[in-house]
Each structure stands twice: as structure tokens, then as C-alpha cells.
Amino acid sequence: MSFFELFALLKKIILSPEVIIITIIIALYMNLVLYIVRYRKKSFRAKKPWRKVIRKGSEPILTDAEDDEDDDDYLEDDE
């Protein structure tokens, strides 16, 4: 068997439909197996509450004590 006959035989084997179909099936199977191995479920962490963003130039935040005092002054002015 010469080199050219061997090359022609290998070409017929590689290009046969059975070999091509089996190669595609094995590649898809390996992709599925690797996906399953790498898959990680999302952890159920406690969600952080949204933080209020304060922009520069906005009014300062009042504490509860200051807020109560301002309400009293407002009521006295109306009376």
C-alpha cells in the first residue's frame, strides 16, 4: 500500500457521514458534560436594602429631635 492509497483511504474514512455524525455527537456531549460540571447555582444571600443617594446641594437630613422641634415652631406660628 503506497502513501497515496493510504491518503485516499483516510480521506474516505474521515469524510464518511457516519464519522462526521459521531464526531458531532461526541462534541455536543462533551459540551453538555462541561456545562454541567461548571454550573453553579446562585447563592441565596440576603439582599442589601437600597441606599438613599444624597446629592450635593440638597437640604441636610434632619434628625428626629430636630424634626420634632421644627413641628412645634410651625404650630406656634399658626396660632
MIVO-343887 format. One record per atom (N, C-alpha, C): residue number from 1; residue in three letters; chain; y negated, x, z. Coordinates in nm, 4 decimals, padded with zeros to 6 digits. Each point is the difference from the previous one (the first is absolute). Example, Ala and Ser with C-alpha at 12.3 -4.5 7.8 and 13.67 -1.06 7.14 Angstrom:
+-----+-----+---+----------+----------+----------+
!   k !   r ! c !    north !     east !       up !
+-----+-----+---+----------+----------+----------+
!   1 ! ALA ! A !  00.5690 !  01.3190 !  00.7800 !
!   1 ! ALA ! A ! -00.1190 ! -00.0890 !  00.0000 !
!   1 ! ALA ! A ! -00.1200 !  00.0900 !  00.0000 !
!   2 ! SER ! A ! -00.1050 ! -00.0350 ! -00.0720 !
!   2 ! SER ! A ! -00.1190 !  00.0820 !  00.0060 !
!   2 ! SER ! A ! -00.1090 ! -00.0770 !  00.0730 !
+-----+-----+---+----------+----------+----------+
***
This chain:
+-----+-----+---+----------+----------+----------+
!   k !   r ! c !    north !     east !       up !
+-----+-----+---+----------+----------+----------+
!   1 ! MET ! A !  00.1167 !  00.0855 !  00.0000 !
!   1 ! MET ! A ! -00.1167 ! -00.0855 !  00.0000 !
!   1 ! MET ! A ! -00.1233 !  00.0903 !  00.0000 !
!   2 ! SER ! A ! -00.0827 ! -00.0196 ! -00.0959 !
!   2 ! SER ! A ! -00.1185 !  00.0830 ! -00.0115 !
!   2 ! SER ! A ! -00.1152 ! -00.0595 !  00.0820 !
!   3 ! PHE ! A ! -00.1059 !  00.0764 !  00.0078 !
!   3 ! PHE ! A ! -00.1166 ! -00.0429 !  00.0762 !
!   3 ! PHE ! A ! -00.0614 ! -00.1267 ! -00.0591 !
!   4 ! PHE ! A ! -00.0045 ! -00.0096 ! -00.1309 !
!   4 ! PHE ! A ! -00.0601 ! -00.1163 ! -00.0647 !
!   4 ! PHE ! A !  00.0841 ! -00.1258 !  00.0217 !
!   5 ! GLU ! A !  00.1319 !  00.0135 !  00.0010 !
!   5 ! GLU ! A !  00.0879 ! -00.1145 !  00.0278 !
!   5 ! GLU ! A ! -00.0179 ! -00.0453 !  00.1452 !
!   6 ! LEU ! A ! -00.0075 !  00.0968 !  00.0913 !
!   6 ! LEU ! A ! -00.0208 ! -00.0314 !  00.1417 !
!   6 ! LEU ! A ! -00.1344 ! -00.0693 !  00.0207 !
!   7 ! PHE ! A ! -00.1030 !  00.0487 ! -00.0658 !
!   7 ! PHE ! A ! -00.1328 ! -00.0594 !  00.0098 !
!   7 ! PHE ! A !  00.0003 ! -00.1442 ! -00.0536 !
!   8 ! ALA ! A !  00.0667 ! -00.0258 ! -00.1102 !
!   8 ! ALA ! A !  00.0098 ! -00.1345 ! -00.0583 !
!   8 ! ALA ! A !  00.0756 ! -00.0937 !  00.0942 !
!   9 ! LEU ! A !  00.1073 !  00.0513 !  00.0630 !
!   9 ! LEU ! A !  00.0771 ! -00.0815 !  00.0948 !
!   9 ! LEU ! A ! -00.0846 ! -00.0360 !  00.1226 !
!  10 ! LEU ! A ! -00.0732 !  00.0973 !  00.0550 !
!  10 ! LEU ! A ! -00.0867 ! -00.0264 !  00.1153 !
!  10 ! LEU ! A ! -00.1099 ! -00.1002 ! -00.0355 !
!  11 ! LYS ! A ! -00.0520 !  00.0107 ! -00.1196 !
!  11 ! LYS ! A ! -00.1040 ! -00.0924 ! -00.0438 !
!  11 ! LYS ! A !  00.0543 ! -00.1427 ! -00.0078 !
!  12 ! LYS ! A !  00.1211 ! -00.0161 ! -00.0523 !
!  12 ! LYS ! A !  00.0613 ! -00.1328 ! -00.0087 !
!  12 ! LYS ! A !  00.0271 ! -00.0569 !  00.1403 !
!  13 ! ILE ! A !  00.0440 !  00.0862 !  00.0931 !
!  13 ! ILE ! A !  00.0301 ! -00.0459 !  00.1357 !
!  13 ! ILE ! A ! -00.1283 ! -00.0419 !  00.0726 !
!  14 ! ILE ! A ! -00.1014 !  00.0823 ! -00.0075 !
!  14 ! ILE ! A ! -00.1242 ! -00.0278 !  00.0721 !
!  14 ! ILE ! A ! -00.0714 ! -00.1225 ! -00.0557 !
!  15 ! LEU ! A !  00.0052 ! -00.0192 ! -00.1295 !
!  15 ! LEU ! A ! -00.0698 ! -00.1129 ! -00.0615 !
!  15 ! LEU ! A !  00.0848 ! -00.1271 ! -00.0081 !
!  16 ! SER ! A !  00.1199 !  00.0003 !  00.0563 !
!  16 ! SER ! A !  00.0820 ! -00.1209 ! -00.0019 !
!  16 ! SER ! A ! -00.0596 ! -00.1040 !  00.0954 !
!  17 ! PRO ! A !  00.0082 ! -00.1275 ! -00.0322 !
!  17 ! PRO ! A ! -00.0604 ! -00.1052 !  00.0832 !
!  17 ! PRO ! A !  00.0554 ! -00.0045 !  00.1425 !
!  18 ! GLU ! A !  00.1286 !  00.0288 !  00.0164 !
!  18 ! GLU ! A !  00.0598 ! -00.0042 !  00.1335 !
!  18 ! GLU ! A ! -00.0641 !  00.1032 !  00.0929 !
!  19 ! VAL ! A ! -00.0207 !  00.1205 ! -00.0495 !
!  19 ! VAL ! A ! -00.0580 !  00.1068 !  00.0816 !
!  19 ! VAL ! A ! -00.1452 ! -00.0323 !  00.0334 !
!  20 ! ILE ! A ! -00.0733 ! -00.0533 ! -00.0944 !
!  20 ! ILE ! A ! -00.1400 ! -00.0354 !  00.0236 !
!  20 ! ILE ! A ! -00.0106 ! -00.1108 !  00.1039 !
!  21 ! ILE ! A !  00.0835 ! -00.1032 ! -00.0102 !
!  21 ! ILE ! A ! -00.0029 ! -00.1123 !  00.0959 !
!  21 ! ILE ! A !  00.0376 !  00.0478 !  00.1395 !
!  22 ! ILE ! A !  00.1053 !  00.0806 !  00.0113 !
!  22 ! ILE ! A !  00.0419 !  00.0509 !  00.1310 !
!  22 ! ILE ! A ! -00.1088 !  00.0880 !  00.0614 !
!  23 ! THR ! A ! -00.0674 !  00.0800 ! -00.0805 !
!  23 ! THR ! A ! -00.1088 !  00.0854 !  00.0496 !
!  23 ! THR ! A ! -00.1150 ! -00.0841 !  00.0538 !
!  24 ! ILE ! A ! -00.0360 ! -00.1065 ! -00.0701 !
!  24 ! ILE ! A ! -00.1081 ! -00.0885 !  00.0458 !
!  24 ! ILE ! A !  00.0401 ! -00.0701 !  00.1292 !
!  25 ! ILE ! A !  00.1237 ! -00.0464 !  00.0084 !
!  25 ! ILE ! A !  00.0469 ! -00.0686 !  00.1213 !
!  25 ! ILE ! A ! -00.0018 !  00.0951 !  00.1196 !
!  26 ! ILE ! A !  00.0451 !  00.1230 ! -00.0191 !
!  26 ! ILE ! A !  00.0000 !  00.0973 !  00.1097 !
!  26 ! ILE ! A ! -00.1426 !  00.0325 !  00.0433 !
!  27 ! ALA ! A ! -00.0917 !  00.0127 ! -00.0944 !
!  27 ! ALA ! A ! -00.1397 !  00.0296 !  00.0343 !
!  27 ! ALA ! A ! -00.0615 ! -00.1150 !  00.0796 !
!  28 ! LEU ! A !  00.0246 ! -00.1241 ! -00.0412 !
!  28 ! LEU ! A ! -00.0528 ! -00.1151 !  00.0743 !
!  28 ! LEU ! A !  00.0619 ! -00.0093 !  00.1394 !
!  29 ! TYR ! A !  00.1279 !  00.0278 !  00.0118 !
!  29 ! TYR ! A !  00.0672 ! -00.0023 !  00.1294 !
!  29 ! TYR ! A ! -00.0583 !  00.1062 !  00.0930 !
!  30 ! MET ! A ! -00.0235 !  00.1190 ! -00.0513 !
!  30 ! MET ! A ! -00.0574 !  00.1064 !  00.0827 !
!  30 ! MET ! A ! -00.1418 ! -00.0348 !  00.0442 !
!  31 ! ASN ! A ! -00.0789 ! -00.0616 ! -00.0881 !
!  31 ! ASN ! A ! -00.1344 ! -00.0434 !  00.0385 !
!  31 ! ASN ! A !  00.0057 ! -00.1038 !  00.1107 !
!  32 ! LEU ! A !  00.0939 ! -00.0927 ! -00.0082 !
!  32 ! LEU ! A !  00.0152 ! -00.1015 !  00.1039 !
!  32 ! LEU ! A !  00.0408 !  00.0631 !  00.1327 !
!  33 ! VAL ! A !  00.0946 !  00.0907 ! -00.0036 !
!  33 ! VAL ! A !  00.0453 !  00.0665 !  00.1234 !
!  33 ! VAL ! A ! -00.1143 !  00.0796 !  00.0623 !
!  34 ! LEU ! A ! -00.0748 !  00.0733 ! -00.0785 !
!  34 ! LEU ! A ! -00.1118 !  00.0777 !  00.0544 !
!  34 ! LEU ! A ! -00.1100 ! -00.0899 !  00.0547 !
!  35 ! TYR ! A ! -00.0233 ! -00.1146 ! -00.0627 !
!  35 ! TYR ! A ! -00.0990 ! -00.0953 !  00.0516 !
!  35 ! TYR ! A !  00.0433 ! -00.0534 !  00.1361 !
!  36 ! ILE ! A !  00.1275 ! -00.0327 !  00.0131 !
!  36 ! ILE ! A !  00.0496 ! -00.0521 !  00.1278 !
!  36 ! ILE ! A ! -00.0089 !  00.1067 !  00.1083 !
!  37 ! VAL ! A !  00.0299 !  00.1242 ! -00.0335 !
!  37 ! VAL ! A ! -00.0058 !  00.1080 !  00.0987 !
!  37 ! VAL ! A ! -00.1429 !  00.0235 !  00.0461 !
!  38 ! ARG ! A ! -00.0968 ! -00.0061 ! -00.0907 !
!  38 ! ARG ! A ! -00.1399 !  00.0282 !  00.0336 !
!  38 ! ARG ! A ! -00.0738 ! -00.1195 !  00.0580 !
!  39 ! TYR ! A !  00.0553 ! -00.1203 ! -00.0102 !
!  39 ! TYR ! A ! -00.0694 ! -00.1204 !  00.0437 !
!  39 ! TYR ! A ! -00.0163 ! -00.0001 !  00.1506 !
!  40 ! ARG ! A ! -00.1212 ! -00.0312 !  00.0446 !
!  40 ! ARG ! A ! -00.0284 ! -00.0125 !  00.1434 !
!  40 ! ARG ! A ! -00.0739 ! -00.1300 !  00.0225 !
!  41 ! LYS ! A !  00.0445 ! -00.0728 !  00.0996 !
!  41 ! LYS ! A ! -00.0670 ! -00.1253 !  00.0321 !
!  41 ! LYS ! A ! -00.1347 !  00.0289 !  00.0637 !
!  42 ! LYS ! A ! -00.0934 ! -00.0925 ! -00.0200 !
!  42 ! LYS ! A ! -00.1301 !  00.0143 !  00.0641 !
!  42 ! LYS ! A !  00.0177 ! -00.0266 !  00.1494 !
!  43 ! SER ! A ! -00.0580 !  00.0850 !  00.0808 !
!  43 ! SER ! A !  00.0116 ! -00.0174 !  00.1438 !
!  43 ! SER ! A ! -00.0920 ! -00.1133 !  00.0443 !
!  44 ! PHE ! A !  00.0437 ! -00.0687 !  00.1019 !
!  44 ! PHE ! A ! -00.0774 ! -00.1124 !  00.0522 !
!  44 ! PHE ! A ! -00.0884 !  00.0497 !  00.1134 !
!  45 ! ARG ! A ! -00.1085 !  00.0640 ! -00.0365 !
!  45 ! ARG ! A ! -00.0955 !  00.0487 !  00.0988 !
!  45 ! ARG ! A ! -00.0990 ! -00.1104 !  00.0329 !
!  46 ! ALA ! A ! -00.0531 !  00.0071 !  00.1207 !
!  46 ! ALA ! A ! -00.1032 ! -00.0956 !  00.0379 !
!  46 ! ALA ! A ! -00.1241 !  00.0269 ! -00.0834 !
!  47 ! LYS ! A ! -00.0544 ! -00.1039 ! -00.0551 !
!  47 ! LYS ! A ! -00.1177 !  00.0159 ! -00.0844 !
!  47 ! LYS ! A ! -00.1227 !  00.0250 !  00.0871 !
!  48 ! LYS ! A ! -00.0841 !  00.0894 ! -00.0434 !
!  48 ! LYS ! A ! -00.1231 !  00.0281 !  00.0733 !
!  48 ! LYS ! A ! -00.1012 ! -00.1087 ! -00.0335 !
!  49 ! PRO ! A ! -00.0746 ! -00.0447 !  00.1002 !
!  49 ! PRO ! A ! -00.1017 ! -00.1017 ! -00.0308 !
!  49 ! PRO ! A ! -00.1109 !  00.0597 ! -00.0866 !
!  50 ! TRP ! A ! -00.0580 ! -00.0839 ! -00.0797 !
!  50 ! TRP ! A ! -00.1086 !  00.0460 ! -00.0859 !
!  50 ! TRP ! A ! -00.1192 !  00.0384 !  00.0861 !
!  51 ! ARG ! A ! -00.0626 !  00.1064 ! -00.0347 !
!  51 ! ARG ! A ! -00.1161 !  00.0465 !  00.0743 !
!  51 ! ARG ! A ! -00.1261 ! -00.0483 ! -00.0693 !
!  52 ! LYS ! A ! -00.0958 ! -00.0360 !  00.0805 !
!  52 ! LYS ! A ! -00.1264 ! -00.0463 ! -00.0546 !
!  52 ! LYS ! A ! -00.0853 !  00.1212 ! -00.0359 !
!  53 ! VAL ! A ! -00.0452 !  00.0034 ! -00.1205 !
!  53 ! VAL ! A ! -00.0800 !  00.1127 ! -00.0471 !
!  53 ! VAL ! A ! -00.1466 ! -00.0314 !  00.0258 !
!  54 ! ILE ! A ! -00.0671 !  00.0929 !  00.0669 !
!  54 ! ILE ! A ! -00.1411 ! -00.0184 !  00.0299 !
!  54 ! ILE ! A ! -00.0782 !  00.0936 ! -00.0895 !
!  55 ! ARG ! A ! -00.0911 ! -00.0565 ! -00.0749 !
!  55 ! ARG ! A ! -00.0809 !  00.0802 ! -00.0915 !
!  55 ! ARG ! A ! -00.1231 !  00.0512 !  00.0705 !
!  56 ! LYS ! A ! -00.0516 !  00.1074 ! -00.0500 !
!  56 ! LYS ! A ! -00.1228 !  00.0538 !  00.0567 !
!  56 ! LYS ! A ! -00.1136 ! -00.0975 ! -00.0318 !
!  57 ! GLY ! A ! -00.0900 ! -00.0130 !  00.0932 !
!  57 ! GLY ! A ! -00.1144 ! -00.0871 ! -00.0210 !
!  57 ! GLY ! A !  00.0248 ! -00.1424 !  00.0470 !
!  58 ! SER ! A !  00.1220 ! -00.0307 !  00.0420 !
!  58 ! SER ! A !  00.0249 ! -00.1348 !  00.0494 !
!  58 ! SER ! A ! -00.0386 ! -00.0060 !  00.1478 !
!  59 ! GLU ! A ! -00.0068 ! -00.1184 !  00.0533 !
!  59 ! GLU ! A ! -00.0387 ! -00.0163 !  00.1393 !
!  59 ! GLU ! A !  00.1068 !  00.0595 !  00.0908 !
!  60 ! PRO ! A ! -00.0403 !  00.0539 !  00.1133 !
!  60 ! PRO ! A !  00.0996 !  00.0558 !  00.0920 !
!  60 ! PRO ! A !  00.0852 ! -00.1109 !  00.0598 !
!  61 ! ILE ! A !  00.1195 !  00.0352 !  00.0365 !
!  61 ! ILE ! A !  00.0913 ! -00.0976 !  00.0591 !
!  61 ! ILE ! A ! -00.0396 ! -00.0216 !  00.1450 !
!  62 ! LEU ! A ! -00.0090 ! -00.1259 !  00.0415 !
!  62 ! LEU ! A ! -00.0365 ! -00.0337 !  00.1371 !
!  62 ! LEU ! A !  00.1254 ! -00.0115 !  00.0844 !
!  63 ! THR ! A ! -00.0077 !  00.0461 !  00.1236 !
!  63 ! THR ! A !  00.1122 ! -00.0175 !  00.0912 !
!  63 ! THR ! A ! -00.0083 ! -00.1396 !  00.0588 !
!  64 ! ASP ! A !  00.1021 ! -00.0407 !  00.0718 !
!  64 ! ASP ! A !  00.0023 ! -00.1343 !  00.0576 !
!  64 ! ASP ! A ! -00.1131 ! -00.0193 !  00.1001 !
!  65 ! ALA ! A ! -00.0313 !  00.1026 !  00.0820 !
!  65 ! ALA ! A ! -00.1051 ! -00.0128 !  00.1003 !
!  65 ! ALA ! A ! -00.1355 ! -00.0187 ! -00.0682 !
!  66 ! GLU ! A ! -00.0275 !  00.0755 ! -00.1010 !
!  66 ! GLU ! A ! -00.1273 ! -00.0136 ! -00.0701 !
!  66 ! GLU ! A ! -00.0078 ! -00.1344 ! -00.0712 !
!  67 ! ASP ! A !  00.1114 ! -00.0444 ! -00.0501 !
!  67 ! ASP ! A !  00.0043 ! -00.1263 ! -00.0730 !
!  67 ! ASP ! A ! -00.0330 ! -00.1166 !  00.0940 !
!  68 ! ASP ! A !  00.0513 !  00.0033 !  00.1236 !
!  68 ! ASP ! A ! -00.0284 ! -00.1069 !  00.0960 !
!  68 ! ASP ! A ! -00.1475 ! -00.0005 !  00.0385 !
!  69 ! GLU ! A ! -00.0571 !  00.1170 !  00.0205 !
!  69 ! GLU ! A ! -00.1403 !  00.0063 !  00.0382 !
!  69 ! GLU ! A ! -00.0893 ! -00.0531 ! -00.1116 !
!  70 ! ASP ! A !  00.0311 !  00.0303 ! -00.1213 !
!  70 ! ASP ! A ! -00.0810 ! -00.0476 ! -00.1110 !
!  70 ! ASP ! A !  00.0072 ! -00.1518 ! -00.0116 !
!  71 ! ASP ! A !  00.1145 ! -00.0574 !  00.0293 !
!  71 ! ASP ! A !  00.0126 ! -00.1455 ! -00.0062 !
!  71 ! ASP ! A ! -00.0880 ! -00.0669 !  00.1053 !
!  72 ! ASP ! A ! -00.0075 !  00.0606 !  00.1204 !
!  72 ! ASP ! A ! -00.0832 ! -00.0571 !  00.1048 !
!  72 ! ASP ! A ! -00.1472 !  00.0044 ! -00.0401 !
!  73 ! ASP ! A ! -00.0455 !  00.1098 ! -00.0567 !
!  73 ! ASP ! A ! -00.1386 !  00.0112 ! -00.0424 !
!  73 ! ASP ! A ! -00.0318 ! -00.1026 ! -00.1083 !
!  74 ! TYR ! A !  00.0924 ! -00.0216 ! -00.0862 !
!  74 ! TYR ! A ! -00.0219 ! -00.0933 ! -00.1089 !
!  74 ! TYR ! A ! -00.0141 ! -00.1422 !  00.0542 !
!  75 ! LEU ! A !  00.0808 ! -00.0342 !  00.0993 !
!  75 ! LEU ! A ! -00.0072 ! -00.1339 !  00.0582 !
!  75 ! LEU ! A ! -00.1293 ! -00.0180 !  00.0771 !
!  76 ! GLU ! A ! -00.0480 !  00.1022 !  00.0704 !
!  76 ! GLU ! A ! -00.1233 ! -00.0110 !  00.0752 !
!  76 ! GLU ! A ! -00.1185 ! -00.0203 ! -00.0909 !
!  77 ! ASP ! A ! -00.0006 !  00.0596 ! -00.1171 !
!  77 ! ASP ! A ! -00.1109 ! -00.0151 ! -00.0912 !
!  77 ! ASP ! A ! -00.0081 ! -00.1423 ! -00.0540 !
!  78 ! ASP ! A !  00.1148 ! -00.0653 ! -00.0181 !
!  78 ! ASP ! A !  00.0012 ! -00.1358 ! -00.0526 !
!  78 ! ASP ! A ! -00.0496 ! -00.1009 !  00.1029 !
!  79 ! GLU ! A !  00.0146 !  00.0260 !  00.1271 !
!  79 ! GLU ! A ! -00.0350 ! -00.0980 !  00.1022 !
!  79 ! GLU ! A ! -00.1442 ! -00.0129 !  00.0162 !
+-----+-----+---+----------+----------+----------+
***
